[in-house]
Amino acid sequence: MFSTKTVHGMSRGSMLSVLRNSLPSISIDGILLHATLFISILIFNLGGWRSLLNFILATFAAILALAPLGLIGFLVLVSFGPRGIESLSKHRQTVIGKPMLFPITLDHTRLSPIRNKFIFDVLFVGVPVGLSCRIGRLLSIDAEDTNQEERTEGSSVLTSLGSYFSSWLSFDSVRYLHRGDSTLNLQDKLHKFLREQNEDPAKWPYAYMLSVPRFLWWERSVVTWWYLYSRNKELDTVIMEINNSFDEKRNVLYKVQRTKANVGSAEGDIQQALGVKEEYIDVDKRVCSLTPQREPYAYRAHWKKEIFASPFEKVGETIISTFMDPVAPASWSENRSLSNTTTLSPSGTPKMIARLSCKVPPIDPSQASSVQIFRLLLIWTVNITLTTPRILYTAIRIHVTNLMRMSERPDIRPGSEPRRATKGERQDTH
């Protein structure tokens, strides 16, 4: 008990501090849990199991009804709010390219043993590796939680919801290259992977990544490309990160050779000096972006597919990949292929071709109009979530109609990352 004299001698802030310290501590999660239990018990006492069940169903129905309205409201906030690039790094840095939205069309054509074709659209996002930033609420890249103390002392439930709804699209390092290592950013994980391949990361001071981002809580990227650039800002090496439907992963590193351009210069111009456009892309002018100004050269590589990427294809087949440089504006001509991936038969003839092309040039999210961003996200975000269902539907249709039969999944090859253990499997190991 506090005496009257003591109470009058204390400021309001001091009183609150004393009272807070004298009360038993309880987390926000605990408050939410107790409130939920109290309401449930109250409803049960008033009307029994039936009333409680009706309350649960009504709450669930209300959430389903309000969720679309909430998403539309968040989309409006994302599109019409400020979208300047805010660097989260404390240091000045130089990167190649800048964050861009790539509305891409995937044209998947099978030539053998049957002829089959399907086309669908998907939104890819290109990000400079090493850049940690936020573009309003539209896109976050390697954006670590700066309010660590609040996150620790606050509600884990509210923190999870806040992390999901902090940006419409996001990239974090956890799901790229090797899984885990949340303390490493994308650049750190890239350097770690290169060292594991007995390569010196200093050979490639610049890198650019093209992948399907996480949309709120949904994340699924079948293929991610890492473009590695030499000191001369020339595309030199590519890492192709493949995730199959069985949650297996394989990262394929290969050198690319510059070939004759799709249009323009001949193959003999390889030693031509490159022009580079330099510009600051963030609001504080701490991030300098380098954009190579060159002819639209194509780059080619051969590699072996050592992962069960398709139920209709064998492991170990030869692949020919042809790329355009995604950071060079000359590569963005309408309907030009950003990537062609050709699977060869044992005789060396093409049996399947996967082509990625842009119907429109990629969009700079920090410079586009609010209406343009709103329309793009409204249409193309749906395509992000439907990519995997479309692939599965097409595979099942081919199998059911006996056009081709699915192969049994082979044993995982050395060098691939196995699927993640289920909750039951993790418990068995303890």
C-alpha positions, -999 to 999 in steps of 0.1 A, spaced: 0 0 0 12 35 -8 6 64 16 -13 95 6 18 116 10 38 93 -12 11 92 -39 8 131 -39 46 133 -42 48 112 -73 43 123 -108 17 106 -130 45 89 -150 62 76 -119 29 62 -106 22 44 -138 57 30 -138 53 17 -102 19 2 -109 32 -14 -141 61 -30 -122 39 -42 -93 14 -60 -116 22 -94 -130 37 -92 -165 15 -106 -193 22 -105 -231 -1 -91 -257 -5 -127 -270 -16 -137 -235 -42 -108 -234 -55 -119 -268 -57 -155 -257 -75 -146 -224 -99 -123 -243 -108 -151 -268 -113 -177 -240 -134 -152 -220 -157 -144 -249 -160 -181 -258 -169 -191 -222 -194 -162 -220 -212 -173 -252 -212 -209 -242 -227 -201 -208 -254 -180 -225 -264 -205 -252 -244 -237 -250 -225 -254 -277 -249 -244 -304 -244 -207 -297 -206 -211 -296 -206 -229 -329 -228 -203 -345 -204 -176 -332 -174 -194 -346 -191 -198 -380 -203 -162 -381 -168 -150 -372 -153 -171 -400 -179 -159 -425 -173 -123 -416 -135 -127 -421 -141 -143 -455 -165 -115 -465 -142 -87 -453 -109 -102 -465 -114 -91 -502 -124 -56 -491 -93 -55 -469 -71 -66 -498 -85 -40 -521 -81 -13 -495 -44 -24 -489 -39 -24 -527 -52 12 -530 -28 22 -501 1 4 -519 -6 19 -553 -14 55 -543 10 59 -514 46 72 -518 69 48 -536 103 64 -533 132 39 -528 143 40 -492 177 24 -486 180 5 -454 218 3 -456 239 26 -435 266 28 -462 268 42 -497 267 14 -523 269 8 -560 247 -18 -576 239 -29 -612 204 -23 -624 175 -12 -603 143 -28 -590 120 -35 -619 86 -52 -624 87 -77 -654 52 -87 -667 63 -119 -683 46 -144 -706 57 -181 -703 54 -200 -736 59 -237 -729 61 -258 -761 66 -295 -762 78 -309 -796 83 -346 -787 70 -372 -781 37 -352 -785 30 -317 -795 16 -296 -767 16 -260 -758 4 -238 -730 9 -201 -723 3 -181 -691 14 -148 -676 34 -143 -644 49 -113 -627 87 -115 -621 106 -88 -602 142 -80 -608 163 -67 -579 200 -57 -576 217 -82 -552 231 -63 -522 204 -37 -522 183 -36 -490 154 -12 -494 117 -5 -492 97 10 -521 67 23 -501 45 -5 -492 48 -20 -527 81 -39 -525 106 -47 -497 140 -63 -505 161 -77 -476 142 -55 -453 151 -65 -418 130 -55 -388 145 -24 -374 122 -24 -344 138 -55 -328 129 -44 -292 93 -39 -300 91 -72 -319 106 -90 -289 84 -74 -263 52 -73 -284 28 -98 -297 42 -126 -320 8 -129 -336 6 -92 -344 42 -92 -355 36 -120 -379 5 -102 -393 25 -70 -395 54 -87 -414 29 -102 -439 12 -69 -446 43 -46 -445 46 -49 -483 25 -62 -511 56 -79 -526 88 -89 -508 121 -107 -511 139 -122 -481 170 -143 -482 156 -173 -463 141 -192 -493 169 -185 -518 199 -206 -526 204 -228 -495 174 -227 -472 176 -209 -439 203 -186 -426 179 -157 -419 208 -137 -405 224 -135 -440 211 -112 -467 209 -121 -504 244 -110 -512 259 -129 -482 241 -160 -493 253 -156 -529 289 -152 -517 286 -182 -494 272 -203 -523 300 -192 -546 327 -202 -521 311 -236 -517 315 -240 -554 352 -231 -550 347 -198 -568 359 -163 -557 329 -139 -552 353 -110 -560 352 -122 -597 316 -109 -598 313 -76 -580 278 -71 -593 247 -94 -594 211 -91 -604 183 -115 -595 150 -122 -614 124 -142 -595 87 -144 -585 84 -124 -552 65 -133 -521 29 -119 -522 18 -112 -486 21 -147 -471 21 -167 -504 55 -177 -518 64 -200 -546 90 -195 -573 97 -224 -596 128 -208 -611 151 -180 -600 179 -166 -621 210 -149 -606 229 -129 -632 266 -124 -622 286 -95 -638 323 -90 -642 342 -59 -632 335 -46 -668 297 -49 -661 295 -78 -686 272 -107 -680 295 -136 -673 279 -163 -652 243 -174 -643 230 -194 -614 197 -211 -621 178 -220 -589 152 -247 -596 125 -257 -572 103 -287 -581 68 -297 -570 83 -321 -544 100 -292 -525 134 -303 -537 159 -277 -549 190 -275 -570 212 -246 -578 230 -248 -612 260 -225 -618 273 -221 -653 293 -197 -674 276 -180 -704 292 -172 -737 282 -140 -756 270 -149 -790 258 -129 -820 231 -105 -809 194 -110 -818 196 -77 -836 224 -52 -842 261 -60 -837 279 -90 -850 297 -115 -829 331 -99 -836 322 -68 -816 327 -85 -782 356 -63 -772 336 -31 -779 337 -7 -749 305 -5 -729 288 27 -719 273 27 -684 246 51 -672 250 61 -635 222 74 -614 211 76 -578 179 57 -573 170 63 -537 156 94 -520 187 100 -499 211 95 -529 231 68 -513 226 40 -538 242 45 -572 228 23 -600 248 12 -630 229 5 -662 249 -9 -691 242 8 -724 249 -19 -750 235 -37 -780 211 -65 -773 235 -94 -772 224 -129 -764 243 -152 -740 243 -190 -742 252 -220 -720 249 -258 -720 242 -277 -687 228 -309 -674 195 -311 -656 202 -331 -625 168 -325 -608 134 -341 -614 119 -308 -626 91 -323 -647 72 -356 -642 74 -361 -680 112 -356 -683 142 -376 -673 169 -365 -650 203 -359 -667 190 -344 -700 210 -317 -718 197 -282 -716 206 -252 -738 198 -218 -722 199 -185 -741 196 -152 -722 193 -116 -728 209 -93 -702 179 -81 -680 196 -49 -668 204 -36 -704 174 -16 -717 182 -28 -752 170 -62 -741 135 -50 -734 121 -47 -769 85 -59 -773 81 -97 -773 119 -103 -773 128 -135 -754 145 -127 -721 152 -165 -718 149 -195 -740 154 -229 -723 156 -258 -747 156 -295 -736 174 -318 -761 166 -354 -768 194 -380 -767 199 -375 -805 204 -338 -799 171 -325 -814 149 -301 -794 121 -318 -775 108 -289 -753 112 -251 -753 103 -228 -725 103 -191 -736 101 -161 -713 92 -128 -730 79 -94 -721 49 -80 -739 57 -46 -725 89 -32 -712 96 -37 -675 82 -11 -651 102 10 -627 79 9 -595 94 42 -582 86 61 -614 53 46 -626 20 63 -621 -3 52 -593 -30 41 -618 -4 21 -637 8 3 -605 -28 -3 -594 -38 -19 -627 -6 -40 -629 -9 -54 -593 -47 -60 -597 -42 -81 -628 -8 -96 -624 -9 -105 -587 -36 -131 -595 -12 -147 -620 14 -151 -592 -9 -172 -571 -22 -192 -601 12 -202 -616 16 -235 -596 -21 -246 -600 -19 -240 -637 13 -261 -640 -3 -289 -619 -35 -288 -639 -17 -290 -672 4 -320 -660 -26 -338 -647 -46 -332 -679 -18 -346 -700 -15 -377 -677 -53 -384 -675 -58 -381 -712 -29 -406 -718 -10 -381 -740 20 -389 -718 25 -409 -686 41 -394 -655 74 -410 -644 81 -421 -609 102 -397 -589 138 -409 -589 162 -407 -560 176 -372 -554 209 -365 -570 240 -354 -550 242 -317 -550 204 -312 -547 187 -300 -516 160 -325 -503 125 -315 -493 120 -300 -459 111 -324 -431 75 -325 -420 65 -316 -384 62 -353 -375 96 -362 -390 112 -333 -370 97 -346 -338 110 -381 -345 145 -369 -347 144 -354 -311 
